[in-house]
Amino acid sequence: MTFTLAIVGRPNVGKSTLFNRLVGKRLALVDDQPGVTRDLREGAARLGDLRFVVIDSAGLEMADDDSLQGRMRRLTERAVDEADICLFVIDARVGVTAADEYFAEILRKRSKHVIVAANKAEGRAGKSGAMEAWGLGLGEPLRISAEHGEGMDDLYRALVPLADRIEAERPTPIAAETDIDLTEEDAETGEGAEDWRPSAARPLQLAVIGRPNAGKSTLINKIIGEDRLLTGPEAGITRDSISVSTEFMGTPMRIFDTAGMRKRAKVVDKVEKLSVADGLRAVRFAEVVVVLLDVAIPFEQQDLRIADFAETEGRAVVIAANKWDLEDDKPHKLNELRANFEKLLPQLKGAPLVTVSARTGKGLDRLHAAILKAHEVWNRRIPTARLNQWLGAMTESHPPPAPGGRRIRLRYMTQIKTRPPAFIVKATHTDKLPDSYQRYLVNGLRADFDMPGTPIRLFFRDQGGDNPFKEKAKKINQSGALSKHRNRQKPKDA
């Protein structure tokens, strides 16, 4: 990528449709109603042989106050200041409006390079509007149709000479890698977990999820040290799943802010349904998920479903109770939170529970430490020898049941995956092994190998009476027999 392109313009002129066209995916929400996009969204765009970062912005509206529209406008102006090129989109079917002329004047003063694009210009209906765009004084307007892909070759020809003069480069986001298979050698040694430490080339992927108005965007703004995401007292401001690259206390991270997830029965708006689905995709893209609670109303039904979804997807989970600065009886509240957490989310037993204040920044150091710990455990590898020593001790302490008088024998255990950790146990009569004994082993793994909170996958394979060490013993016996044969053949010294 060689430059950054910000798509700006009035609401509902087709900016998000053009954004999706350039990135080649349906990443931004699109709907006929204006104002669907409220944050800045970045994507890796491709046009011919050009590779660049494209930013979809909220619609520019003539509002200078502290209303939602005013804050959206200031966020878009920040994108204009940071971008290398601004693509100013107007609606060719409507023509140039007074708002278009006003914003063209702002772009002329603040943007390094401006390209005017008259969208929806297909057919005769958009011809006159495209001609009016000459009057903006920003050069020759491009006639395009983001919906149908028309005019993309003209946009390419306009970008090429500008790209040659722009030196700024941005790294391509790397998708999170999960369910990593371990080779037999990796499983034997338990080494290699350190290869997955966060770095600039492979930042830690973090998703912040929770109910509406829990403070997710405010928390991320405090982490990155700037008002990058739109915030306010209104619930449901964030609609897209927004990602930003930053360093959180020295750790490279890519953080996803997601739309607040309400109960399914309450999600009736079409855009909100798309937003929730977008948030779920962000969880699947993440490595560590921070479930942000409102300390005044923690662990409501929807909070539990969100945390359970993250665990089901196999992501490391950190629980963060926000708005801690507003709590009066902190010791009592903390004990109450921990008790409810253990009772209501037993599948996340031992997961970090930290208190933070997104508004003041208190507790961010604890949150950072909890995220790194969860990520390290998520990548944990345990040598096969230690696992089998542990398995022997666990079965000796609490033997498996003997259904029908036949004892279930757990013969061999090894780790087969990491991110999250997954293990396989070779045993007899695995179909008779009760769930309670499986939970006993999982809880033992958490306690004895310091793996609190992370999802642990435990699989059982029926081995019958086979000995897993049979082949190894056979090789040893063959080697011993061959050695004895050689000794018999060796002539005695005179």
N, C-alpha and C positions, 0 to 999 in steps of 0.2 A: 504494500500500500504506500502511496506516495503523497497523499493529501487528504484533507477532510472536507467533505461537502455537506453543508447544512441546507435542508429544504425548508423554506419559510414561506409564509403567505397567510392570507385570511383563513378563517375556519371553513372547512368543507370545500376546498378547491381541488382536493385530490392529492394532498401531500403524502399521506400514508400509503395510498395506492401506488404512487410513484416509488416510495421507499421500498415497498414489497417487491416491486418490479426490479429494482436495482440489486437487491440482496438475493433475489431468486427464491425467496421463501415468504410464507405468510407470517411474518413476525409481528407486524403492527396491526392493531385492531382497525377494522374498516367498517363504517356504517354510514347510512345516509344522513343521520342526524349530526349537526355540527358540534364540535367540542369534545369528540371522543378521545383524542390524544391530549394528554395534560402534562406529560413529562417529556424529557428528552430521551430518545431511544437511539442507540448506536447499532450499526450493523456493518458487516464486511461486504462491500459492494463489488460488483464486477460488471464492466461494460467493455466489450471487446477485449483488448489486452490490458486495459486499465484495471488496477486493483486499488481501492481506496476505502476510507471510512465514510459512511453516510449517516447523517443525523436527522431523524424525524422530529420535528418540533411541534409545540402546541400552536394553534392558530393565533396570529397576531390580532388583538382586539384593542380598540381605542379606550383603554382604561388605565389610569395612573394611580388609583387608590390601592388600598390593601385588600381589595376583594379577590376572589379566586381568579377572575380574569386578569386582574392587575398583576398578581403573582405569576400567572402563566406567561404574561407578556415579558416580565423581567427575566424569567428563565429562558425564553426564546432569544431575548437580546443578548444574554450571556453566550448562547450558542453562536450567534452572529459574530460576537467578538472573538471567540476561540477558533472558529472555522477558517480554513484557507479560502474556500469559495462558498458563496451563497447562491443557491438556486431559488430565485424569487418566482413563485408560482401564482398565476392569476387564473380566473375562470374565463375562458374565451367565450363562453356562451352568455355570460353576464356582461362582459366587457370590463373596462377599467373603472373602478369606483373611486370615490373620494378617499376611502380607507387605503386603497392600493397606492394612490398618489402620496398619501401621508407616509406610508411605510417605505415607499421607494426613496423618499428623502432621507429617512433614517438609515437605510442601507447604503446610500451614496456616501454618507458621512462615516459610517462605522465599519463597513465591510471592505476587505482587501480587494476582492474580485466578485462581481455580481453578474449572473446570467439570468435573463428573464425567460420564463417558459410559460406560454399560453396553453394551459391544459384543456382537455375536452374540446380540442380544435378539429376533431374529425368531422367531415362533411361541411355543408355550407353554413350551418348554424354558428360555427366558431370562427369563420373567416374574418368577419368584421371586428370581433373582439381582439383577435390576434393583431390586426392592423392598428387598433387603438393603442396597443402596448408600446408602439414606437414612441408615443407621447410621454412615456415615463422618463425618457432621457438616459436609459441604461443600456443602450445598444440594441442590436437587432434581436427581436424576440424569436424564440423557437416555437414552432407549432408542434405540439405533442399530444398524445393520448396515452396517459398512464394505464388506463383500463385495457386498451387494445395493443399497447406496445409500439404505437406509431411515433416517429420522430426520434427514436433512440439513437439512430445513426447521426442525426444532426447534433444531438447532445454530446455524443462521442467526439465529433469534430470540434466542438466548442471547448471541450475539456482538455484535449491533447496538448495544445500550446500552453495552457495554464499549468498543466501537470509537469511540464518540463522545467518550469521556473520555481516549483515548490519543493522544498527539501524535507519538510517534516514527514516523519514516518511513525506509524503506530503498529504495535504487535498484533497479530491475529489471535483472538481468544482460542484457547485450547479446551476442547470438550473434556469433561471429567471422564476418567477411565475407571470402570467399576468391574467387580467380579473377575479379578485377575487370577487366572489359573496358575498354580504352582507346579513346577517340574518336580520330579522325584528327588532330585538333588537339592532344590530349594527347600522342600519339605523336610529333608533329612537335617540340613544345617540350620534352618530357621533364619538365614541371613537374607539381606536385600531390602528390608523395610526402609532403611535410611535412604534408598534411592528415590523415595517418593516424598521427600521433604519439600515444602513449598520453595519455589525459586521464581526468578523473573520470567524464565521460559515456561515454567509450569506453576502458575499461581494457585493458591488454595481456593477452590470454588465454594462460596458460601451463599446460602439462600436464607433470607429472613422472612418468616411466614407468621401469620397470626390473624386474628379477627380484625375487622375494620377499626381504625382509630386507636390501635394499640401502641402506635408510635414507631412503626417500622421505618418510614422515610426519615423521621427526625433522628432516629438512632444512626442510620447510615450517614446522614449529613454530618453528625458529630464525629463519626469515625474518620471520614475523609477530610474533615476540617473545612467544609464549604457547603453552601446551600445548593447542592447539585440536584437534589430531588425536591419536588414541590410538596410543601407541608401546609397544614392549617387545621383549624378546629373541625372542619367538615369531614365527616366519615366518608370513605370511599373516594378520596382524591386520586390515589394511584389506581390506574386501570390496567396499564401494560405491566409486564414483568420487565423491569429496568435493570440493566447491569452496568456497574462502574468498576474500573480497575483502580486500585489504590495500594498503599502500604499501610497496614494496620499495626502500629507499634513495631515497625521494621519487618513485618511479614507480608510478602506480596500476596494479594488476594484479589479475586474478582467476585464482587458482592452483587447478589440479585435481590432487588426490592420487589415484592410481589403485591398484588391486589389483596385487600382483606377478604378472607373467606368466611361468608356467613352460612347459616343453615340452608340446606338445599331448598327447603320449602319457602324460604324468604327471598331466594334469588329468582326474580321474575323478569328483571330487565334483561334484554338481549345482550347488551354490551357487558353487563356484569357477569353473565354466564360465560362469555368469551374471556373475561378477565380472570375468573376463577380457573378456567382450563389453562390459561396462560401461566398462572401461578403454579399449578400442578406440574407443568412442563419444566418450570425452573427448579422445582425440587428434584426432578429426575436428572437435571443437568448438574446439580450440586454434589459436593462431597460431604460437607457438614451443613446441617440445617439448624438454625436458631429459631426455636418456637417462642415468640415474644408474647407474654401475657400482660394483661392490665392487672396490676396488683390489687386494685379495688374489686375486681370481679374475676379472679383466676379460676382456671380449670372448669370453665363451662363446657357443655357438651361439645361445642364446636372446637374448642381448644384440644380436647381429648382426641377428636377425630383427626385433627391436623397432625398432632404428634404421632398418632398411630399410623397415619398414611406415610409419614417420613420414615418410620421404623420398617413398615412393610416394604418400602422401596429400597431398604438396605442402606440408608444413609446414617452417618453418625449424627446424634441429636444432642443439642444443648438447650436447656430450658432457661429462659431469661425473664425475670419478673420486672417489668418496667414501671416507671412513675414511683420509684421507691422513695424519692424525696418528699412525696406527699403523705407517706405513712407515718403515723404518730408512734404507735407501739411496735417498734421494729422487731425486738426479740420475740415477742408473742406471735407476730405475723409470720416471721421466718419459720418458727417451729410448726405453725399451722400449714404453711406451704409445703414443707418437707413431708409432713404426715399425709397430707392429701395426695402428694405426688406419688409416694410409695403405695398408697392404697388404690389410686385410680389408674396409674400407669405401671403396673408390675412388669410389663414387657420391656420397660426402659429402666429397670432397677439399677440404681447406681449412676445414672446419667447425671452430668453436672447441672446443678440448679444455682444460678447466680442472680443477684439483685443489681439492677442498674437504674440510672436515671438518664434517659436519652436527652432530656432538656439541659441538665447541668453537666453531663459527662461523667458523673460519679459511677464507679464500678466497671468502667471500660477495661481497666487492667485485669480485673477478675474474669471478664468476658473473654478477653484475648487469651488468657491462660487456659480457660476451659475449652475454647475452640481448638487450640493447639493440642491439648491433651486428648480430646475426642478424635482428632485427626490421626494422632499417633497410634491410638488404640485401634482405630479403624484399619490401619495398615499393619497391625501386629502379626508377627510370624513366630510360631512355636516349633522347636525341633521335634521330630517324631519320637526320639528317645525319651524326651521329657514327658511328652504326651502319654506314652505307654506306661511310664513309671507312675504317672498321676492316675491313669485309668486303673492300674492294679490296686493302688491305694484306695481309690473311690469304691471299687467293687468289693474290696476286703472290708471296708468300713460299713458299707451298706450293700449287700449282695443283691443282684437282680432277682425278681420273683421266679418261682418255678411253677408256671401254669400247667396243670395236668400231671404234676410230678416230674416234669422235665425242666431242669435248670437252664435258664438263658445265660449263655456265656458270651461275654464281650472280650474278643480275642485280640483285636488290633485296632489302633487309631492313628490317623495322620491328618494333617491339614491339607486341603485341596485347593482352597481359594483364599484370597485376601481382598479387602475393600468391598464388602465387609468380610471378616474371618468366617470360613466355612470348613467343617471337619466331617470326616467319614469314619464310621465305626463298623468294623466287620464283626458280625456276631451270629449266634444261632437263634432261630425262632424269632426273628425281628418283628414279625407281625403280631407277636404276643407281648411285646414290650409296651408297658403302659405309658401314657403321656406324663404321668407324675415322675417316672424315673428319668425320662428325657429332660424334664425341667430340673431335676436334681443334678444332672450332669452339666446342663447349661449354667446353672447358678454356681456350680463348682468351678467351671472354667472362668467365670467372671471374678470369683473371689480369689482363686489360687494363682491366676495369671494376670491379675490386675487389668481386667477388661470391663470396667463399669460402663453400663449404658449402651454400648455399641451393639447393633444387631449381630447375633451369633446364629449361624445356620449349622444344624447338626443332622447328618444323614446316616441311616443305618443300612448296611448291605448284608443280606443273609449269606453266610459263608458255610453253613452246614458244619461238618466235622473237619473241614480242611484246616490245615495248620498254615498260617501266613508265612511262617519261617521255614516251611518244608523245603523249598528250592534252595534257600541259603544253607540249610543243614545238609542237603544232598551234595552241594558243591564242596562243603567242608569234608564230608566223608570220602568223596571221590579223591580229593586232594590228599587226605591222609593215607588212603589205600595205595595211591600211586607212589607216595613217599616210601612206604614200607616195601613195595615191590622193588624200587630202585636200590634200597639198602640191601636186599637179598642178592641182587645181581652184582653188587659191587665186590670185586675180588679182595680177599684178605691180604694184608701186608705180610710179606715173608718175614 
